[in-house]
Structure formats: structure tokens, C-alpha cells
Amino acid sequence: MPLNRRDFMKLGLGACLLPAVGCSRAEAVVSEEMYVFGTLVGVDVLSRDTKAARAAIAEVSHAFTRQNRDWHAWKPGALGDLNRAIAAGRAHEVDPDLLPLLREVRELARASGGLFNPAIGKLVGLWGFHHDEMPVGAPPHARAVAELVAAAPSMDDLEFDGARVSSRNPQVQIDLGGHAKGVALNRALDRLAALGHGNALVNLGGNLAVSGTRGDRPWRIGVRHPQGDGAIASLEVSGRMAVVTSGTYERYRQDGDRRYPHIIDPRSGQPATHVVSATVLHPDAARADVAATALVVAGTEAWPEVARSLGVRDVMIVDEAGRVQLTPGIAAKVQFVEPPASVKTVEIA
């Protein structure tokens, strides 16, 4: 089925659900949309009981709202409270729902070799990305960036004493933006399954996760073209699988004709370049979320090593020249809308 621009009316998404057939007459796809996590969120449930499906989606929506509040890096909430305590040099008793996320994200940051570093919230804020609106104007002063890089904030600076968390480094500010959506996707599918809805798709701003099938067919997903309108490719997935794309086109600082992408390289404090889009398939949406961000930072040469370290094997990378690198697993699933500038298959040992 050809893809067209109408399939991508949800602006800014890295991927979307594409039209498909295959639902039985006794079943229907029940769909709801909401705005949370600063983005458009869609939930699709294949069900014979529309009322029950809508009630289940409403429960998931309420959970998203709570998670967005509690996991927000700088607004009032559980994570914001922790960040303020760290800045003041105090230990803080962390919300029981947040504590395991901090431990998990620390391990994933280590596995990424520090390329995914949620402790650099102050750098992210310095670049102006702690605002709902995209920033404009000149980049931050080089000295201010260099000072934060030299402070080397890391998740390893955190100290855990039961539920109390402190930091050896007051420059740590935790931003779970490259992890929380994946966790939310996992929990949404878990909850839908517990309520009897095992065939579902959740789209959190282009980060998608599916369970089961859409009737007798897989779920059909489009991956947004990072350098133009519409899709670069489509793929079909079923079972429990996340399709997460991170890209330098999503958010950026505009300074005249110059764009500074929102994904910051912790090593330099500068926006990541060269890789414009990284798509990861993995059953764990949180791991896929982290990996997609880390692979953008890793660049066109180092990404296979980082993917291996993070335990992801289905990856597609698009560079600034429109060239595609992808692993054999995802190559078998991808159908390109138009031939890319080049396509190279890369093995991850």
C-alpha cells in the first residue's frame, strides 16, 4: 500500500500507524488520542467490546498524565523535587515509583558508555530545551557549556540509601526524556494486557509499541523521513515490539538559517550531528528509547559497538547525506518508500 502525506498528519512523529486491513467483523480498532508528555499520544486497541476498550484506554491515559507530572525534569513533581534537592546538596526521599527508574537508567547509561546521560539536564536547559516552545537565537556561551561539561555530571554520581537519594555532584540534573516514554509504553501495554486487551498499539509522539496483531495481520508502521515529508520506510511488526525513532529533526534551536538539534552529546556539550535518525526495534520500549538516543550521539562509525553494548540488534541509521545503514534483522522487515542515497547492511556481532 503506498504511503502518502495524510498518513503523517501527526506532525513531529518519528513513526505512525499506517492503514491496514485484517480485523474480523466481530472486532474493531478502538482509537483515542490525547496530548501528554508534550506530544500527541494515540492508543489503538483491537477489541470486541468497545466500551471496555475505551475504559481501558482511559485508565492508560490517566497513568500517562500522572507519569508526565512525576517524571518531569523541571516542573513540579517527584523528579523535579529530587533535582531541586540535588542542587541544594540535600538527600531526598524518592517516590517509590521513581526509584526503580533511576536505578534502571543508571545501568542503561553505563551500557551506552555515557553517550546516553540523563544527568546532563542542566546542559539541556542551557541550550533552551526545557521549554514547551522551541528556542530561538544564538547558542549558549561556549564558556558556560564548557563549565558544565567539565563538571561531568553522571548517573554514577547518585548515591542510594534505601529510598533516599543524593548526589556527590551538585551539577547533576536528571532528565528522563530519553527513557520515560519507553517506560510509559511498556506499562501501557502491560496494563492493557492485564485488562484483557492483548492486541494494541500505543504511539507516544512517534515512539511506538505494539502487542499481538491487528486481526490476522501485523501492525503496519511508517518511519518518518528525517529529511522530508512523509515516510522513509514502512515495516510490519507483531507480538510484543517497540519501534522507537530518535532524530535531530524533532526539536531544535533556530538561529537564523542554522539549526541546533536537541540531542546533546555529553562529551562536548554540543548538539549531536551526522546521524539524523536512529530507529530501534526491541521488545523493551525503554531500552529501545535509550538506544535510539545513544546511537544518534554515537555517530555513523561507532553506533554498531554501542548497539551491541546496549543489547539491541534491529537498528536503522540515516545520516545527514541520506545514506542508510541497517542491521540484517530490520533489513528483512523494512520496505523503503523511495530508494535512499545508499543502503548498507551492518552486522552486529
LOVEXKE-177042 format. One line per 2 residues: their letters; for each residue x, y, z of N, C-alpha, C. Coordinates in steps of 0.2 Angstrom, whole numbers, plus 5000, padded with zeros to 4 digits. Each point is the difference from the previous one (the first is absolute). Layout:
BEGIN
a	X Y Z X Y Z X Y Z; ...
// end
This chain:
BEGIN
mp	5004 4994 5000 4996 5006 5000 5004 5006 5000; 5000 5005 4995 5004 5006 5000 4999 5004 5006
ln	5005 5004 5002 4999 5005 5006 4999 5006 4997; 4996 5005 5003 5000 5006 4998 5000 5005 5006
rr	5000 5006 4999 5001 5005 5005 4994 5000 5005; 4994 4998 4998 4995 5000 5005 5001 4995 5006
df	5004 4995 4998 5002 4995 5005 5004 5003 5006; 5003 5006 4999 5005 5003 5004 4997 5007 5003
mk	4993 5000 5001 4998 5007 5002 5001 5001 5007; 5003 4995 5004 5002 5001 5007 5007 5003 4999
lg	5001 5007 5000 5006 5003 4999 5005 4998 5005; 5006 4999 4998 5006 4999 5005 5001 4993 5002
lg	4996 4996 4997 5000 4993 5003 5006 4996 4996; 5003 4996 5003 5006 4996 4997 4997 4994 4997
ac	4994 4997 5002 4996 4995 4997 4993 5000 5001; 4996 4997 4996 4993 5000 5001 4997 4994 4997
ll	4994 4999 5003 4996 4994 4997 4997 5001 4993; 5001 4996 4996 4998 5000 4993 4993 4996 4999
pa	4996 5002 4995 4994 4997 4999 5001 4992 4998; 4996 4996 5003 5001 4993 4999 4993 4997 5000
vg	5000 4993 4997 4994 4997 5000 5001 4993 5004; 4995 4996 5002 5001 4994 5003 4996 4999 5006
cs	4996 5005 5003 4996 4999 5006 4994 4996 4998; 4998 4996 5004 4994 4996 4999 4994 5004 5001
ra	4994 4998 4998 4994 5004 5000 4998 5001 5008; 5002 4995 5004 4998 5000 5007 5005 5005 5004
ea	5005 5002 4997 5005 5004 5003 5000 5007 4997; 5003 5005 5003 5001 5007 4998 5006 5003 5003
vv	5003 5004 4997 5005 5004 5003 4997 5006 5003; 5001 5000 5007 4997 5006 5004 5006 5005 5001
se	5000 5006 4998 5005 5005 5000 4998 5006 5004; 5005 5002 5004 5000 5007 5003 5006 5003 5000
em	5000 5007 5000 5006 5004 5000 4999 5005 5006; 5006 5002 5002 5001 5005 5005 5006 5003 5000
yv	5001 5006 5003 5006 5004 5000 5004 4999 5007; 5005 4997 5000 5004 4999 5007 5007 4999 4998
fg	5005 5001 5005 5007 4999 4999 5002 5005 4994; 4996 5006 5000 5002 5005 4995 4999 4998 4993
tl	4996 4995 4999 4999 4997 4993 4993 4997 4999; 4999 4998 4994 4993 4997 4998 5001 4992 5002
vg	4996 4998 5003 5000 4993 5002 4994 4996 4997; 5001 4994 4997 4994 4996 4998 5000 4993 5002
vd	4995 4998 5002 4999 4993 5002 4995 4996 4996; 5002 4995 4997 4995 4996 4996 5000 4993 5003
vl	4993 4998 5001 4999 4993 5003 4995 4996 4996; 5002 4994 4998 4996 4996 4996 4995 4996 5005
sr	4994 5001 5000 4996 4997 5005 4993 4999 4997; 4996 4995 5003 4993 4998 4999 4996 5004 5004
dt	5003 5004 5005 4996 5003 5005 5002 5007 5000; 4997 5005 4996 5002 5007 5000 5000 5003 5006
ka	4995 4999 5004 4999 5004 5007 5006 4998 5004; 5001 4993 5001 5006 4998 5004 5007 5003 4997
ar	5000 5000 4994 5007 5003 4997 5001 5007 5001; 4994 5004 5000 5001 5007 5001 5001 5001 5008
aa	4998 4996 5004 5001 5000 5007 5007 4999 5002; 5003 4995 4996 5007 4998 5001 5005 5006 4998
ia	4998 5002 4994 5004 5006 4997 5000 5006 5005; 4994 5001 5003 4999 5006 5005 5005 4999 5006
ev	5000 4994 5002 5005 4998 5006 5007 5001 4998; 5002 4998 4994 5007 5001 4997 5001 5008 5000
sh	4995 5004 4997 5001 5007 5000 5001 5003 5006; 4996 4998 5005 5002 5003 5007 5007 4998 5003
af	5002 4994 4998 5007 4998 5002 5005 5005 4997; 4999 5001 4993 5004 5005 4997 5001 5006 5003
tr	4994 5003 5002 5000 5007 5003 5004 5000 5006; 4999 4995 5004 5003 4999 5007 5008 5000 4998
qn	5002 4995 4996 5007 4999 4998 5003 5007 4997; 4997 5003 4996 5002 5007 4997 5002 5005 5006
rd	4995 5000 5005 5001 5004 5006 5006 4998 5004; 5000 4994 5002 5005 4997 5005 5007 5000 4997
wh	5001 4999 4993 5006 4998 4997 5003 5006 4996; 4997 5006 5001 5002 5006 4997 5006 5003 5003
aw	5005 5002 4996 5006 5002 5003 5001 5006 5003; 4995 5005 4998 5001 5007 5003 4993 5003 5003
kp	4995 4997 4998 4993 5002 5003 4999 4996 5007; 4995 5003 5004 4999 4997 5006 4998 4992 4999
ga	5003 4996 5004 4998 4993 5000 5006 4996 5003; 5000 4994 5000 5004 4996 5004 5008 5001 4998
lg	5001 5000 4993 5006 5001 4997 5003 5007 5001; 4995 5005 4999 5002 5006 5002 5002 5002 5007
dl	4997 4996 5005 5001 5001 5007 5008 4997 5001; 5001 4995 4997 5007 4997 5001 5005 5004 4997
nr	4999 5003 4994 5005 5004 4997 5001 5007 5004; 4995 5002 5003 5001 5006 5004 5004 4998 5007
ai	4999 4995 5002 5004 4997 5006 5007 4999 4998; 5001 4997 4995 5007 4999 4997 5004 5007 5000
aa	4996 5005 4996 5003 5007 5000 5002 5003 5006; 4996 4998 5005 5001 5003 5007 5005 4996 5004
gr	5002 4995 4998 5005 4995 5003 4996 4996 5006; 4994 4999 4999 4996 4996 5005 4999 4993 4997
ah	4999 4995 5005 4997 4994 4998 4993 5000 5000; 4996 4996 4996 4993 5001 4999 4997 4993 5000
ev	4995 4999 5003 4996 4994 5000 4996 4999 4994; 5001 4996 4995 4998 4999 4994 4993 4996 4999
dp	4995 5003 4996 4994 4996 4999 5001 4993 4998; 4997 4995 5003 5001 4993 4999 4999 4998 4993
dl	4996 5004 4996 5000 4999 4993 5006 5002 4996; 5003 5005 5002 5006 5003 4997 5006 4996 5001
lp	5001 4998 5006 5006 4997 5002 5003 4994 4995; 4996 4995 4998 5002 4995 4996 5002 5003 4993
ll	4997 5005 4998 5002 5003 4993 5007 5003 5001; 5002 5003 5005 5006 5003 5001 5006 4995 5000
re	4998 4994 5003 5005 4995 5000 5001 4997 4993; 4994 4999 4997 5000 4997 4993 5004 5005 4995
vr	4999 5006 5001 5003 5005 4995 5007 5000 5001; 5002 4999 5006 5007 5001 5002 5004 4994 4996
el	4997 4994 5001 5003 4994 4996 5000 5001 4993; 4995 5003 4997 4999 5001 4993 5005 5005 4998
ar	5001 5005 5004 5005 5006 4998 5007 4997 5000; 5002 4995 5005 5006 4997 5000 5001 4996 4994
as	4995 4996 4998 5000 4995 4994 5002 5004 4994; 4997 5007 4999 5001 5004 4994 5007 5003 5000
gg	5004 4999 5005 5007 5003 5001 4999 5008 5001; 4994 5001 5003 4999 5008 5002 4998 5004 4994
lf	4998 4997 4994 4998 5004 4995 4992 5001 5001; 4997 4996 5004 4993 5002 5002 5002 5002 5008
np	4999 5006 5001 5001 5003 5007 4995 5004 5003; 4995 4997 5003 4994 5004 5003 5002 5005 5005
ai	5006 5000 5002 5002 5005 5006 5002 5007 4997; 5000 5001 4993 5002 5006 4997 4994 5005 4999
gk	4995 4999 5005 4994 5005 4999 5002 5007 5000; 5006 5002 5003 5001 5007 5000 5003 5002 4993
lv	5004 4996 4997 5002 5001 4993 4994 5001 4996; 4995 4995 5000 4994 5001 4996 4996 5006 5001
gl	5000 5002 5007 4997 5007 5001 5003 5006 4998; 5007 4999 5000 5004 5006 4997 4999 5001 4993
wg	4999 4995 4996 4999 5000 4993 4992 5003 4999; 4996 5000 5005 4993 5003 4999 4995 4994 4999
fh	5002 4994 5001 4995 4995 4999 4996 4998 5006; 5000 5004 5005 4995 4999 5006 4995 5005 4999
hd	4997 5000 4994 4994 5004 4999 4996 4997 4995; 4993 5001 5001 4995 4997 4995 5001 5002 4993
em	5002 5007 4999 5002 5003 4994 5007 4999 4998; 5001 4999 4993 5007 4999 4998 5004 5006 5001
pv	5006 5000 5002 5004 5006 5001 5002 5003 4994; 5001 5007 5000 5003 5003 4994 5006 5005 5002
ga	5004 5001 4996 5006 5005 5001 5006 4996 5001; 5005 5004 5002 5007 4997 5000 5001 4995 5005
pp	5005 4995 4999 5001 4995 5005 5003 5003 5006; 5000 4996 5005 5002 5002 5007 5008 5002 4999
ha	5002 5004 5005 5007 5002 5000 5005 4993 5000; 5005 5000 4996 5004 4994 5001 5003 4999 5006
ra	5002 5005 5004 5003 4999 5007 4995 4997 5005; 4993 5002 4999 4995 4997 5004 4999 4992 4999
va	5001 4999 4993 4999 4993 4998 5006 4996 5003; 5006 5003 4999 5006 4996 5002 5000 4999 5007
el	4998 5005 5004 5000 4999 5008 4995 4994 5002; 4995 4999 4996 4995 4994 5002 5003 4994 4998
va	5004 5000 4994 5003 4994 4998 5005 4998 5004; 5004 5005 5003 5006 4998 5004 4997 4998 5007
aa	4994 5002 5002 4998 4997 5006 4998 4993 5000; 4999 4997 4994 4999 4993 4998 4994 4997 5004
ps	4994 5003 5000 4995 4997 5004 4998 4993 4997; 4999 4995 5004 4999 4993 4998 4995 4997 5005
md	4996 4995 4998 4996 4996 5004 5004 4996 5005; 5006 4999 4999 5005 4997 5005 5001 5004 5006
dl	4998 5007 4999 5001 5004 5006 4995 4999 5005; 4994 4997 4998 4995 4999 5005 5002 4995 5005
ef	4998 5001 5006 5001 4995 5006 4993 4998 5003; 4999 4994 5000 4993 4997 5003 5001 4997 5007
dg	4996 5003 5004 4999 4997 5007 4993 4998 5001; 4998 4994 4998 4993 4998 5000 4996 5005 4995
ar	4995 5003 5003 4996 5005 4995 5003 5007 5000; 5005 5001 5004 5003 5007 5000 5006 5000 4994
vs	5000 5005 4996 5005 5001 4995 5003 5007 5001; 5007 5000 4999 5004 5006 5000 5005 5000 4994
sr	5003 5005 4999 5005 5000 4995 5007 5003 5002; 5005 4997 4998 5007 5003 5002 5001 5006 4996
np	4996 5001 4995 5002 5005 4995 4993 5005 4999; 5001 5006 5003 4994 5004 5000 4998 5003 4993
qv	5004 4998 4995 4998 5002 4993 4996 4995 4996; 4999 4994 5004 4995 4995 4997 4993 5003 5000
qi	4997 5000 4994 4993 5001 5000 4997 4994 4995; 4995 4996 5003 4998 4994 4996 4994 5002 4996
dl	5001 4998 4993 4995 5001 4995 4999 4993 4997; 4994 4998 5001 4998 4993 4998 4997 5000 4993
gg	5001 5006 4996 4997 5000 4994 5001 4995 4995; 5006 4997 5000 5002 4994 4996 4999 4993 5002
ha	4995 5000 5006 4999 4993 5003 4993 5000 5002; 4997 5005 5003 4993 5000 5003 4995 4998 4995
kg	5000 5002 4994 4995 4998 4995 5000 4993 4999; 5006 4997 5000 5001 4993 4999 4997 4996 5005
va	5001 5002 5007 4997 4997 5006 4993 5001 4999; 4997 5006 4998 4993 5001 5000 4997 4995 4995
ln	5003 4999 4994 4998 4995 4995 4999 4993 5003; 5005 4998 5003 5000 4993 5003 4995 5000 5005
ra	4999 5004 5005 4994 5000 5005 4994 5000 4996; 4999 5004 4995 4993 5001 4997 4998 4993 4997
ld	5005 4997 4996 4998 4993 4997 4999 4995 5006; 5004 5000 5005 4999 4996 5006 4993 5000 5003
rl	4998 5007 5001 4993 5001 5003 4995 4998 4995; 5000 5001 4994 4995 4998 4995 5000 4993 5000
aa	5005 4996 5000 5000 4993 5000 4997 4997 5006; 5001 5003 5006 4997 4998 5006 4993 5001 5000
lg	4997 5005 4996 4993 5001 4999 4997 4996 4995; 5004 4996 4997 4997 4995 4995 5001 5003 4992
hg	5004 5005 4999 5001 5003 4994 5007 4998 4997; 5001 4994 4998 5007 4998 4998 5002 5002 4993
na	4995 5003 4996 5002 5003 4993 4999 5007 5000; 5006 5004 5001 5000 5007 5001 5006 5003 4997
lv	4999 5007 4998 5006 5004 4998 4999 5007 5004; 5006 5002 5003 5000 5006 5004 5006 5004 4996
nl	4998 5006 4998 5004 5005 4997 5001 5006 5004; 5006 5001 5003 5002 5005 5004 5005 5005 4996
gg	4997 5004 4996 5004 5005 4996 5005 4997 4996; 4998 4995 4996 5004 4996 4996 5004 4995 5002
nl	5000 4999 5007 5003 4994 5003 4994 4995 5001; 5000 4994 4997 4995 4996 4999 5001 4993 5004
av	4995 4997 5002 5001 4993 5003 4993 4996 4998; 5001 4994 4998 4994 4996 4998 5000 4994 5004
sg	4994 4997 5001 5000 4993 5002 4995 4996 4996; 5001 4994 4999 4995 4996 4996 5000 5002 4993
tr	4994 5000 4997 5000 5001 4993 4994 5005 4999; 4999 5002 4993 4994 5004 4999 4996 4995 4995
gd	4996 4996 5004 4996 4995 4997 5004 4994 4998; 5000 4998 4993 5004 4995 4998 5006 5003 4996
rp	5002 5006 5001 5006 5004 4997 5004 5003 5006; 5006 5001 4998 5005 5004 5005 4997 5007 5000
wr	5003 5003 5005 4999 5008 5000 5005 5003 4995; 4998 5004 4996 5004 5003 4995 5002 5007 5002
ig	5006 5002 5000 5003 5006 5003 5004 5003 4994; 4999 5007 5000 5004 5004 4996 5006 5004 5004
vr	5006 5000 4997 5005 5004 5003 5001 5006 4997; 5000 5006 5003 5000 5006 4997 5007 5002 4997
hp	4999 5003 4994 5006 5002 4996 5003 5006 5004; 5007 4999 5002 5003 5005 5004 5001 5007 4996
qg	5000 4999 4994 5002 5006 4996 4995 5002 4995; 4994 4998 5001 4994 5002 4996 4993 4998 5003
dg	4995 5001 4995 4994 4999 5003 4998 4992 4999; 4996 4998 5003 4997 4993 5000 5005 4995 5003
ai	5000 4994 4997 5004 4994 5003 5006 4999 4996; 5005 4997 5003 5006 4998 4997 4999 4992 4998
as	4996 4997 5005 4999 4993 4999 4994 4998 5004; 4998 4994 4999 4995 4996 5004 5002 4993 5002
le	4997 4998 5006 5002 4993 5002 4994 4997 5004; 5000 4994 5000 4994 4996 5003 5003 4997 5006
vs	4997 5001 5006 5002 4997 5006 4994 4997 5004; 5001 4994 5004 4995 4997 5004 5003 4997 5006
gr	4996 4998 5004 5002 4997 5007 5002 5006 5004; 5005 5000 5005 5001 5005 5004 5007 5004 4997
ma	4999 5006 4997 5005 5003 4997 5000 5008 5000; 5005 5003 5001 5000 5007 5000 5004 5002 4994
vv	4998 5006 4997 5003 5003 4994 5001 5007 5002; 5006 5002 5002 5002 5006 5003 5005 5004 4995
ts	4999 5006 4999 5004 5004 4995 5002 5007 5004; 5006 5001 5000 5003 5006 5003 5003 5004 4994
gt	4999 5006 4999 5003 5004 4994 5001 5007 5002; 5005 5003 4996 5002 5007 5001 4995 5005 4997
ye	4995 4997 4997 4995 5005 4997 4994 5001 5005; 5000 4997 5005 4994 5000 5004 4999 5007 5004
ry	5006 5002 5003 5000 5006 5004 5007 5003 4999; 5000 5007 4999 5006 5003 4999 5000 5007 5002
rq	5005 5003 5001 5001 5008 5001 5001 5003 4993; 4996 5005 4998 5001 5003 4994 5004 5007 5001
dg	5005 5001 4997 5004 5006 5000 5001 5002 4992; 4996 5004 4998 5000 5002 4993 4999 4994 4996
dr	5005 4998 4995 4999 4995 4996 5003 4993 5003; 5003 5001 5006 5003 4994 5003 4996 4997 5005
ry	5000 4993 5000 4996 4997 5005 5004 4996 5005; 4999 5000 5006 5004 4996 5005 4995 4994 5003
ph	5001 4994 4998 4996 4995 5002 5000 4999 5008; 4994 4997 5003 4999 5000 5007 5004 4994 5003
ii	5002 4995 4996 5004 4995 5003 5007 5002 5002; 5002 5000 5006 5007 5003 5002 5005 4994 5001
dp	5006 5001 4997 5005 4996 5001 5003 5001 5007; 5000 4996 5005 5003 5002 5007 5007 5001 5000
rs	5004 4997 4995 5007 5001 5000 5002 5007 4998; 4996 5003 4996 5002 5007 4997 4995 5005 5003
gq	4994 4998 5002 4995 5005 5002 4997 5004 4994; 5001 4997 4994 4998 5003 4993 4994 4995 4998
pa	4996 5003 4995 4995 4995 4997 5003 4995 4996; 4997 4994 5000 5003 4994 4996 4999 5002 4993
th	5004 4998 4996 5000 5001 4992 5001 4993 4997; 5000 5000 4993 5002 4995 4996 4994 4995 4999
vv	4998 4997 5006 4994 4995 5000 4994 5004 5001; 4995 5000 4995 4994 5004 5000 4994 4996 5003
sa	5001 4994 5000 4995 4995 5002 5002 4993 5002; 4998 4998 5006 5001 4993 5002 4994 4997 5002
tv	4998 4994 4997 4994 4996 5001 5003 4994 5003; 4996 4998 5006 5002 4994 5003 4994 4996 5001
lh	5000 4993 4999 4995 4995 5001 5002 4996 5006; 4996 4999 5005 5002 4996 5006 4994 4999 5004
pd	4999 4994 5003 4994 4999 5004 4999 5005 5006; 5006 5002 5003 5000 5005 5006 5000 5007 4997
aa	4995 5003 5000 4999 5007 4998 5005 5005 5003; 5001 4999 5007 5005 5004 5003 5007 5000 4998
ra	5002 4993 4999 5007 4999 4997 5000 5003 4993; 4995 4999 4996 5000 5003 4993 5001 5007 5000
dv	4996 5004 5005 5000 5007 5000 5007 5002 5002; 5003 4997 5005 5007 5002 5002 5005 4999 4994
aa	4999 4994 4997 5005 4999 4994 4999 5004 4994; 4994 5002 4999 4999 5005 4994 5004 5006 5001
ta	4999 5003 5006 5004 5006 5002 5008 4999 5000; 5002 4995 5003 5007 4999 5000 5003 4999 4993
lv	4997 4996 4996 5002 4999 4993 5001 5007 4996; 4995 5004 5001 5001 5007 4997 5006 5003 5002
va	5002 5000 5006 5006 5003 5003 5006 4996 4998; 5000 4994 4999 5005 4995 4999 5003 5002 4993
gt	4996 5002 4995 5002 5002 4993 5000 4994 4996; 5002 5001 4993 5000 4995 4995 5005 4995 5000
ea	5005 5000 5004 5005 4995 5001 5000 4996 5006; 4998 5003 5005 5000 4997 5007 4994 4996 5002
wp	4994 5002 4996 4994 4997 5003 4999 4993 5000; 5003 4996 4996 5000 4992 5001 5002 4998 5007
ev	5006 5003 5002 5003 4998 5006 4995 5002 5006; 4997 5006 5000 4995 5002 5005 4994 4996 5000
ar	4998 4998 4994 4994 4996 4999 5001 4993 5004; 5006 4997 4998 5002 4994 5003 5000 5000 5008
sl	5003 5006 5002 5000 5000 5008 4994 5001 5003; 4995 5003 4996 4993 5001 5003 4996 4994 4999
gv	5002 4995 4996 4996 4994 4999 4994 5001 4995; 5001 5005 4995 4995 5001 4995 5003 4997 4993
rd	4996 4997 4996 5003 4997 4994 4996 5002 4994; 4994 5003 5001 4996 5002 4994 5001 5008 5000
vm	5004 5003 4995 5001 5007 5000 5000 5002 4993; 4998 5006 4999 5001 5004 4994 5002 5007 5001
iv	5006 5002 4997 5003 5006 5000 4999 5004 4994; 4998 5007 5000 5001 5004 4994 5004 5006 5002
de	5005 5001 4995 5005 5005 5002 4998 5007 4996; 5004 5005 5001 4998 5006 4997 5000 5001 4993
ag	5003 4995 4996 5000 5000 4993 4994 4995 4997; 4996 4998 5005 4995 4995 4998 5002 4993 4999
rv	5006 4998 5002 5002 4993 4999 4997 4996 5006; 4998 4994 4999 4997 4996 5005 5005 4994 5001
ql	5001 4999 5007 5003 4994 5002 4995 4996 5005; 5000 4993 4999 4995 4997 5004 5003 4993 5001
tp	4997 4997 5005 5002 4993 5002 4996 4995 4996; 5002 4994 4999 4996 4995 4997 4993 4998 5002
gi	4999 5001 5007 4994 4998 5002 4995 5005 4998; 5001 5007 5000 4995 5005 4998 5000 5000 4993
aa	5006 4998 4996 5000 5001 4993 4994 4995 4997; 4999 4994 5004 4995 4995 4997 4993 5003 5001
kv	4999 5005 5004 4993 5003 5002 4999 5006 4996; 5005 5004 4998 4999 5007 4997 4998 5000 4993
qf	4996 5004 4998 4998 5001 4993 5001 5008 4999; 5005 5002 4996 5001 5007 4999 4995 5003 4995
ve	4998 5006 5002 4995 5003 4995 5003 5002 4994; 5006 5003 5000 5004 5002 4995 5007 4997 5001
pp	5004 4998 4995 5007 4998 5002 5004 5006 5003; 5003 4998 5006 5005 5005 5003 5006 5001 4996
as	5004 5005 5002 5006 5002 4996 5004 4994 5000; 5001 4996 5005 5003 4993 5000 4998 4996 5006
vk	5000 4994 5000 4998 4995 5005 5006 4996 5001; 5002 4999 5007 5005 4996 5002 4998 4996 5005
tv	5001 4993 5000 4998 4995 5005 5006 4999 5005; 4999 5001 5006 5006 5000 5005 4998 4994 5005
ei	5005 4996 5001 4999 4994 5005 5002 5003 5007; 4996 4998 5005 5002 5001 5007 5002 4993 5003
a	5006 4999 5001 5002 4994 5002 4998 4998 5007
// end
